[in-house]
Amino acid sequence: MLIFVLQAIWLYIKELAGKDLDLITVAKFLFYITPTLIPLILPLTILLSSIMVFGNFAENYEFAAMKSTGISLQRAMSGLSVFIVGLAITTFFFSNNVIPWAEYNSYNLRKNIAKVKPAMAIAEGQFNQIGDNFNIKVSKKTGDRGQYLEQVVIHQSEVNKIGNYTTIIAKNGELVSEIDSNVLKLILFDGYYYNDTPPKDIQERRKEPFLKSEFEKYTMNIDLSKLNEVDLDDKAYDDKYTMLNIRDLSKTTDSLAQARQTTYTDFSTTLYKRTNIETLNLTVDTTKDLEFTGDVLDLFSAKRQVQLIEYAINSISSTTNIITSKKADLKAKTTTLNKHIIAFHEKFALAFACVILFFVGAPLGALIRKGGLGLPMIIAIVLFLSYHFIGIFAKNSAKDSSFSPVIATWFSTLIMLPLSIYLTRRATADRGLFEFDHITQPIKKWFQKKFPNNKLNKAEEETETLDGLKVTRTDITPVAISDKNRAIASSTLLNYRVVSRIALAAYSIAIVLFISFFILKNNKLPQIAISALYLSAISAVVYAIHFLKAYISYRAYTTTLHFNRHKKSPAILLIGFILFPIIYFNRRRKFKLDIA
């Protein structure tokens, strides 16, 4: 909470700085803004705490002690599961009642603070707004209070008039009023006064009258008493979608949907009437010709043809403009409607996310077997950022109806649901985090049954017994390897490791940039998206080159040590090219046992 509150202060510092706000107003702002941060804070808190707690249990062998007494992981999680469900229900009521109240108060307070004028200050080298009618610029300030001014330029506007018609320029000036005074007294020396004085009469205004006067000393008194007369407790805004609860959102959503449908219906009727289809054939006797295959314009006189063509051109042009403007209006209405739908489902999705993220964090902590604020913090932040950014991109896409707003609200939670099921099953079965034997073994058995005469199957069937262990011939390392071959293999292996690491880095960059292309394109950043696609293509080319180099080095390595590990099948090579990270880490494990 502290981290996100500080982030909120940094986010809104521009609205608070320089307004001479008292501590009570700042405290009110923080008090109102804190509940609105719960949708961000709560999922991260649950994820981090569950990973830390269960990681600490596993690290200190608490789960081993539980299992020795017959307590399963589900039973160990049952008490916290009940608590999380209760927390999810509480979160729903909190998001439905407290968060809209906090949004209502914080939004109105921010709007009122924005009306407060900044404290009166004149900076050098820039125009400074003083009150509502004066803009002052000075080139240099001197004196113990900065009261002496040089090269003063003042633009003065008038009430209910657009533009600055009065300009005052002086070589020197002096501020003689007190800092806390409500009247700014400014004395100018050796300057000029210009005034365009535009009259109300248009004919007189064309004469462009102009007034110019010179002065040695000119005194100005600017009233600042009404500068900060703003009621910070005013609650004038209450129609923002984040301020509504479920009942209000449901009612407003129905109203917005009906209003949008009415707009569509009225617009279609207007376009139909603009075609004048019902009145176009009044001058044509359509009963004489039952079948007509010529040009429709031939039915009219030459004068009438010209009128029809001009009318068609003007009608198409005006209709196109109407459609363009109406499209922007309907887009705004659609965006507003989708925001209300998203806000409605967010209240349910947040409660459901609490449960899902607990069943992600708890088994993950049991699997990584690490407590504290080190590795669990990193894993929790990575998972939360994935969850959070997936939700942001989905909601941004849903605002213009390119993605369903209902699915977009639940999208990040639904992405985490399979992960929670997978991790819970792995932790319950006491299996490793990345073990795929339960997937590869059934495929391998099916492959052996399907292709019983395959050379690979025959090689695996030819087994030998070594010290009572059953191993395949292809896995048996020759006992006698010369020192020369060992040196060549070590050099080849070193080259393979360098090239394969470059290939892995290029592979990762290419995949990340390729995914970023679709994300950026979906969020209306086409130029950045194209750049990401080009960089992804370049990374893919670099990866392909280094993949071939790694393949050649690995083949030389296995040949030097007389291993029959190299697969010459193009299909195997293609799979390795696509799933290079899996191949990379699998080979790293084998390299530890090869040269001993």
For each residue, the residues with C-beta under 8 A, 3 or more apart:
1: 4 5 34 37 41
2: 5 6
3: 6 7
4: 1 7 8 37 40 41
5: 1 2 8 9 30 33 34 37
6: 2 3 9 10
7: 3 4 10 11
8: 4 5 11 12 30 33 37
9: 5 6 12 13 16 30
10: 6 7 13
11: 7 8
12: 8 9 15 16 29 33 110
13: 9 10 16 17
14: 17
15: 12 19 110 113 114
16: 9 12 13 19 21 26 29 113
17: 13 14
18: 118 119 121
19: 15 16 113 116 118 119
20: 119 228
21: 16 25 26 113 116
22: 25 26
23: 26 27
24: 27 28
25: 21 22 28 29 109 113 232
26: 16 21 22 23 29 30
27: 23 24 30 31
28: 24 25 31 32 105 109
29: 12 16 25 26 32 33 106 109 110 113
30: 5 8 9 26 27 33 34
31: 27 28 34
32: 28 29 35 36 102 105 106 109
33: 5 8 12 29 30 36 37 102 106
34: 1 5 30 31 37 102
35: 32 38 94 98 99 101 102
36: 32 33 39 99 102 103 106 242
37: 1 4 5 8 33 34 40 41
38: 35 41 42 91 94 95 99
39: 36 42 43 95 99 346 350
40: 4 37 43 44 388
41: 1 4 37 38 44 45
42: 38 39 45 46 91 350 354
43: 39 40 46 47 350 353 354 357 384 387 388
44: 40 41 47 48 380 381 384
45: 41 42 48 49
46: 42 43 49 50 84 87 354 357 358 361
47: 43 44 50 51 357 358 360 361 380 383 384
48: 44 45 51 52 361 376 377 380 384
49: 45 46 52 53 361
50: 46 47 53 54 80 357 358 360 361 362 364 365
51: 47 48 54 55 361 362 364 365 368 376 379 380
52: 48 49 55 56 365 371 372 373 376
53: 49 50 56 57 362 365 371
54: 50 51 57 58 361 362 363 364 365 366
55: 51 52 58 59 365 366 368 369 370 371 372 375 376
56: 52 53 59 60 62 365 371 372
57: 53 54 60 62 63 76 365 366 371
58: 54 55 61 62 63 365 366 367 368 369 370 371
59: 55 56 369 370 371
60: 56 57 371
61: 58 64 65
62: 56 57 58 65 66
63: 57 58 66 67 73 76 366
64: 61 67 68
65: 61 62 68 69
66: 62 63 69 71 72 76
67: 63 64 70 71 72 430
68: 64 65
69: 65 66
70: 67
71: 66 67 75 76
72: 66 67 75 76 428
73: 63 76 77 363 366 427 428
74: 77 78 428
75: 71 72 78
76: 57 63 66 71 72 73
77: 73 74 80 81 362
78: 74 75 81 82
79: 82 83
80: 50 77 83 84 358 362
81: 77 78 84 85 358
82: 78 79 85 86
83: 79 80 86 87
84: 46 80 81 87 88 354 355 358
85: 81 82 88 89 355
86: 82 83 89 90
87: 46 83 84 90 91 354
88: 84 85 91 92 351 352 354 355
89: 85 86 92 93 351
90: 86 87 93 94
91: 38 42 87 88 94 95 350 351 354
92: 88 89 95 96 347 348 350 351
93: 89 90 96 97
94: 35 38 90 91 97 98 99
95: 38 39 91 92 98 99 346 347 350 351
96: 92 93 99 100 245 246 347
97: 93 94 100 101 245
98: 35 94 95 101 102
99: 35 36 38 39 94 95 96 102 103 242
100: 96 97 103 104 242 243 244 245
101: 35 97 98 104 105
102: 32 33 34 35 36 98 99 105 106
103: 36 99 100 106 107 240 242 243
104: 100 101 107 108 235 237 238 240 243
105: 28 32 101 102 108 109 235
106: 29 32 33 36 102 103 109 110
107: 103 104 110 111 237 240 242 243
108: 104 105 111 112 234 235 236 237
109: 25 28 29 32 105 106 112 113 232
110: 12 15 29 106 107 113 114
111: 107 108 114 115 236 237
112: 108 109 115 116 230 231 232 233 234
113: 15 16 19 21 25 29 109 110 116 232
114: 15 110 111
115: 111 112 230
116: 19 21 112 113 228 230 232
117: 129 131 227 228
118: 18 19 121 129
119: 18 19 20
120: 130 184 224 227
121: 18 118 128
122: 128 130 136 138 141 146 149 175
123: 126 128
124: 138 139 140 141
125: 137 138 139
126: 123 137
127: 135 136 137 155
128: 121 122 123 135 136 137
129: 117 118 134 135
130: 120 122 134 135 136 184 222 224
131: 117 134 222 223 224 227
132: 157
133: 156 157 158 159
134: 129 130 131 154 155 156 157 222
135: 127 128 129 130 154 155 156 157 164
136: 122 127 128 130 152 153 154
137: 125 126 127 128 152 153 154
138: 122 124 125 141 149 150 151 152 153 173
139: 124 125 150 151
140: 124 149 150 151
141: 122 124 138 146 147 148 149 150
142: 146 148 150
143: 146 147 148
144: 147
145: 175 179
146: 122 141 142 143 175
147: 141 143 144 174 175 176
148: 141 142 143 172 173 174
149: 122 138 140 141 152 172 173 174 175
150: 138 139 140 141 142 171 172 173
151: 138 139 140 171
152: 136 137 138 149 168 169 170 171 172 173 188 191
153: 136 137 138 167 168 169
154: 134 135 136 137 167 168 169 220
155: 127 134 135 164 166 167
156: 133 134 135 164 165 166 167 168
157: 132 133 134 135 161 163 164 165 166
158: 133 161 165 166
159: 133
160:
161: 157 158 165
162:
163: 157
164: 135 155 156 157 167
165: 156 157 158 161 195 196 197 198
166: 155 156 157 158 193 194 195 196
167: 153 154 155 156 164 193 194 195
168: 152 153 154 156 188 191 192 193 194 218 220
169: 152 153 154 191 192 194
170: 152 173 188 189 190 191 192 218
171: 150 151 152 189 190 191
172: 148 149 150 152 188 189 190
173: 138 148 149 150 152 170 186 187 188 189
174: 147 148 149 186 187 189
175: 122 145 146 147 149 184 185 186
176: 147 185 186 187
177: 181 183 184 185
178: 181
179: 145
180:
181: 177 178 184 185 224
182: 223 224 225
183: 177 221 222 223 224 225
184: 120 130 175 177 181 220 221 222 224
185: 175 176 177 181 219 220 221
186: 173 174 175 176 219 220 221 222
187: 173 174 176 217 218 219 220
188: 152 168 170 172 173 191 215 217 218 219 220
189: 170 171 172 173 174 216 217 218
190: 170 171 172 215 216
191: 152 168 169 170 171 188 214 215 218
192: 168 169 170 212 213 214 215
193: 166 167 168 211 212 213 214 215 218
194: 166 167 168 169 210 211 212
195: 165 166 167 210 211 212
196: 165 166 208 209 210 211
197: 165 209 210 211
198: 165 205 209
199: 204 205 209
200: 204 205
201: 204 205
202: 205 206
203: 206 207
204: 199 200 201 207 209
205: 198 199 200 201 202 208
206: 202 203
207: 203 204
208: 196 205
209: 196 197 198 199 204
210: 194 195 196 197
211: 193 194 195 196 197
212: 192 193 194 195
213: 192 193
214: 191 192 193
215: 188 190 191 192 193 218
216: 189 190
217: 187 188 189
218: 168 170 187 188 189 191 193 215
219: 185 186 187 188
220: 154 168 184 185 186 187 188
221: 183 184 185 186
222: 130 131 134 183 184 186
223: 131 182 183 226
224: 120 130 131 181 182 183 184 227
225: 182 183 229
226: 223 229
227: 117 120 131 224
228: 20 116 117
229: 225 226
230: 112 115 116 234
231: 112 234
232: 25 109 112 113 116
233: 112
234: 108 112 230 231
235: 104 105 108 238
236: 108 111
237: 104 107 108 111 240
238: 104 235 243
239: 243
240: 103 104 107 237 243 244
241: 244 249 252 336 339 340 343
242: 36 99 100 103 107 343
243: 100 103 104 107 238 239 240
244: 100 240 241 248 249 252 340 343
245: 96 97 100 248 249
246: 96 249 250 344 347
247: 250 251
248: 244 245 251 252
249: 241 244 245 246 252 253 340 343 344
250: 246 247 253 254 344
251: 247 248 254 255
252: 241 244 248 249 255 256 340
253: 249 250 256 257 337 340 341 344
254: 250 251 257 258
255: 251 252 258 259
256: 252 253 259 260 333 336 337 340
257: 253 254 260 261 337
258: 254 255 261 262
259: 255 256 262 263 333
260: 256 257 263 264 330 333 334 337
261: 257 258 264 265
262: 258 259 265 266
263: 259 260 266 267 329 330 333
264: 260 261 267 268 330
265: 261 262 268 269
266: 262 263 269 270
267: 263 264 270 271 326 330
268: 264 265 271 272
269: 265 266 272 273
270: 266 267 273 274 322
271: 267 268 274 275 319 322 323
272: 268 269 275 277
273: 269 270 276
274: 270 271 315 318 319
275: 271 272 315
276: 273 279 280
277: 272 280
278:
279: 276 282
280: 276 277
281: 284 286
282: 279
283: 300 304
284: 281 299 300
285: 288
286: 281 289
287:
288: 285
289: 286 292
290:
291:
292: 289 296 299
293:
294: 298
295: 298
296: 292 299
297: 300 305 308 309
298: 294 295
299: 284 292 296
300: 283 284 297 304 305 308
301: 304 305
302: 305 306
303: 306 307
304: 283 300 301 307 308
305: 297 300 301 302 308 309
306: 302 303 309 310
307: 303 304 310 311
308: 297 300 304 305 311 312
309: 297 305 306 312 313
310: 306 307 313 314
311: 307 308 314 315
312: 308 309 315 316
313: 309 310 316 317
314: 310 311 317 318
315: 274 275 311 312 318 319
316: 312 313 319 320
317: 313 314 320 321
318: 274 314 315 321 322
319: 271 274 315 316 322 323
320: 316 317 323 324
321: 317 318 324 325
322: 270 271 318 319 325 326
323: 271 319 320 326 327
324: 320 321 327 328
325: 321 322 328 329
326: 267 322 323 329 330
327: 323 324 330 331
328: 324 325 331 332
329: 263 325 326 332 333
330: 260 263 264 267 326 327 333 334
331: 327 328 334 335 400
332: 328 329 335 336
333: 256 259 260 263 329 330 336 337
334: 260 330 331 337 338 400 401
335: 331 332 338 339 399 400
336: 241 256 332 333 339 340
337: 253 256 257 260 333 334 340 341
338: 334 335 341 342 398 399 400 401 405
339: 241 335 336 342 343 399
340: 241 244 249 252 253 256 336 337 343 344
341: 253 337 338 344 345 405 406 409
342: 338 339 345 346 395 398 399 405 408 409
343: 241 242 244 249 339 340 346 347
344: 246 249 250 253 340 341 347
345: 341 342 348 349 405 406 409 410
346: 39 95 342 343 349 350 409
347: 92 95 96 246 343 344 350 351
348: 92 345 351 352
349: 345 346 352 353 409 410 413
350: 39 42 43 91 92 95 346 347 353 354
351: 88 89 91 92 95 347 348 354 355
352: 88 348 349 355 356 410 413
353: 43 349 350 356 357 387 412 413 416
354: 42 43 46 84 87 88 91 350 351 357 358
355: 84 85 88 351 352 358 359
356: 352 353 359 360 413 416 417 420
357: 43 46 47 50 353 354 360 361 383 387 416 420
358: 46 47 50 80 81 84 354 355 361 362
359: 355 356 362 363 420 421 423 424
360: 47 50 356 357 363 364 383 416 419 420 423
361: 46 47 48 49 50 51 54 357 358 364 365 380 383
362: 50 51 53 54 77 80 358 359 365 366 424 427
363: 54 73 359 360 366 367 420 423 424 426 427 428
364: 50 51 54 360 361 367 368 379 423 427 433
365: 50 51 52 53 54 55 56 57 58 361 362 368 370 371 376
366: 54 55 57 58 63 73 362 363 369 427
367: 58 363 364 423 426 427 432 433
368: 51 55 58 364 365 375 376 379 433
369: 55 58 59 366
370: 55 58 59 365 374 375 376
371: 52 53 55 56 57 58 59 60 365 376
372: 52 55 56 375 376
373: 52 376 377
374: 370 377 378
375: 55 368 370 372 378 379
376: 48 51 52 55 365 368 370 371 372 373 379 380
377: 48 373 374 380 381
378: 374 375 381 382
379: 51 364 368 375 376 382 383
380: 44 47 48 51 361 376 377 383 384
381: 44 377 378 384 385
382: 378 379 385 386
383: 47 357 360 361 379 380 386 387
384: 43 44 47 48 380 381 387 388
385: 381 382 388 389
386: 382 383 389 390
387: 43 353 357 383 384 390 391 412 413 415 416
388: 40 43 384 385 391 392 412
389: 385 386 392 393
390: 386 387 393 394 411 412 415
391: 387 388 394 395 408 409 411 412 413
392: 388 389 395 396
393: 389 390 396 397 519 522 523
394: 390 391 397 398 403 407 408 409 411 412
395: 342 391 392 398 399 405 408 409
396: 392 393 399 522 523
397: 393 394 400 402 403 408 522 523
398: 338 342 394 395 401 402 403 404 405 407 408 409
399: 335 338 339 342 395 396 405
400: 331 334 335 338 397
401: 334 338 398 405
402: 397 398 522
403: 394 397 398 407 408
404: 398 407 408
405: 338 341 342 345 395 398 399 401 408 409
406: 341 345 409 410
407: 394 398 403 404 410 411
408: 342 391 394 395 397 398 403 404 405 411
409: 341 342 345 346 349 391 394 395 398 405 406
410: 345 349 352 406 407 413 414
411: 390 391 394 407 408 414 415
412: 353 387 388 390 391 394 415 416
413: 349 352 353 356 387 391 410 416 417
414: 410 411 417
415: 387 390 411 412 418 419
416: 353 356 357 360 387 412 413 419 420
417: 356 413 414 420 421
418: 415 421 422
419: 360 415 416 422 423
420: 356 357 359 360 363 416 417 423 424
421: 359 417 418 424 425
422: 418 419 425 426
423: 359 360 363 364 367 419 420 426 427
424: 359 362 363 420 421 427 428
425: 421 422 428 429
426: 363 367 422 423 429 431 432 433
427: 73 362 363 364 366 367 423 424 430
428: 72 73 74 363 424 425
429: 425 426
430: 67 427
431: 426 435 438
432: 367 426 435
433: 364 367 368 426
434:
435: 431 432 438
436: 439 440
437: 440 441
438: 431 435 441 442
439: 436 442 443
440: 436 437 443 444
441: 437 438 444 445
442: 438 439 445 446
443: 439 440 446 447
444: 440 441 447 448
445: 441 442 448 449
446: 442 443 449 450
447: 443 444 450 451 454 457
448: 444 445 451 452 454 457
449: 445 446 452
450: 446 447
451: 447 448 454 457
452: 448 449 457
453: 457 458
454: 447 448 451 457 458
455: 458 459
456: 459 460
457: 447 448 451 452 453 454 460 461
458: 453 454 455 461 462
459: 455 456 462 472 473 474 564
460: 456 457 463 472 474
461: 457 458
462: 458 459 472 473
463: 460 470 471 472 473
464: 470 471 473 476
465: 468 469 470
466: 469 471 476
467:
468: 465
469: 465 466
470: 463 464 465
471: 463 464 466 475 476
472: 459 460 462 463 475 476
473: 459 462 463 464 476 564
474: 459 460 564 565
475: 471 472
476: 464 466 471 472 473
477: 481 561 563 594
478: 481 561 562
479:
480:
481: 477 478 485 486 561 562
482: 485 486
483: 486 487
484: 487 488
485: 481 482 488 489 560 561
486: 481 482 483 489 490 595
487: 483 484 490 491
488: 484 485 491 492 560
489: 485 486 492 493 557 560 561 594 595
490: 486 487 493 494 595
491: 487 488 494 495
492: 488 489 495 496 553 556 557 560
493: 489 490 496 497 553 557 591 595
494: 490 491 497 498
495: 491 492 498 499 553
496: 492 493 499 500 550 553 554 557
497: 493 494 500 501
498: 494 495 501 502
499: 495 496 502 503 546 549 550 553
500: 496 497 503 504 546 550 553 584 587
501: 497 498 504 505
502: 498 499 505 506 542 546
503: 499 500 506 507 543 546 547 549 550 580 584
504: 500 501 507 508 580 581 584
505: 501 502 508 509
506: 502 503 509 510 539 540 542 543 546
507: 503 504 510 511 539 543 547 580 581
508: 504 505 511 512 581
509: 505 506 512 513 535 536 539
510: 506 507 513 514 536 537 539 540 543
511: 507 508 514 515 536
512: 508 509 515 516
513: 509 510 516 517 532 533 535 536 539
514: 510 511 517 518 532 533 536
515: 511 512 518 519
516: 512 513 519 520 529 532 536
517: 513 514 520 521 529 530 532 533 536
518: 514 515 521 522 529
519: 393 515 516 522 523
520: 516 517 523 525 526 528 529 532
521: 517 518 524 525 526 529
522: 393 396 397 402 518 519
523: 393 396 397 519 520
524: 521
525: 520 521 528 529
526: 520 521 529 530
527: 530 531
528: 520 525 531 532
529: 516 517 518 520 521 525 526 532 533
530: 517 526 527 533 534
531: 527 528 534 535
532: 513 514 516 517 520 528 529 535 536
533: 513 514 517 529 530 536 537
534: 530 531 537 538
535: 509 513 531 532 538 539
536: 509 510 511 513 514 516 517 532 533 539 540
537: 510 533 534 540 541
538: 534 535 541 542
539: 506 507 509 510 513 535 536 542 543
540: 506 510 536 537 543 544
541: 537 538 544 545
542: 502 506 538 539 545 546
543: 503 506 507 510 539 540 546 547 580
544: 540 541 547 548 577
545: 541 542 548 549
546: 499 500 502 503 506 542 543 549 550
547: 503 507 543 544 550 551 577 580
548: 544 545 551 552
549: 499 503 545 546 552 553
550: 496 499 500 503 546 547 553 554
551: 547 548 554 555 573 576
552: 548 549 555 556
553: 492 493 495 496 499 500 549 550 556 557
554: 496 550 551 557 558 566 587
555: 551 552 558 559 566
556: 492 552 553 559 560
557: 489 492 493 496 553 554 560 561
558: 554 555 561 563 564 565 566
559: 555 556 562 563 566
560: 485 488 489 492 556 557
561: 477 478 481 485 489 557 558 594 595
562: 478 481 559
563: 477 558 559 566 594
564: 459 473 474 558
565: 474 558 590
566: 554 555 558 559 563
567: 572 573
568: 572
569: 572 573
570: 573 574
571: 574 575
572: 567 568 569 575 576
573: 551 567 569 570 576 577
574: 570 571 577 578
575: 571 572 578 579
576: 551 572 573 579 580 583
577: 544 547 573 574 580
578: 574 575
579: 575 576 582 583
580: 503 504 507 543 547 576 577 583 584
581: 504 507 508 584 585
582: 579 585 586
583: 576 579 580 586 587
584: 500 503 504 580 581 587 588
585: 581 582 588 589
586: 582 583 589 590
587: 500 554 583 584 590 591
588: 584 585 591 592
589: 585 586 592
590: 565 586 587 593 594
591: 493 587 588 594 595
592: 588 589
593: 590 596
594: 477 489 561 563 590 591
595: 486 489 490 493 561 591
596: 593
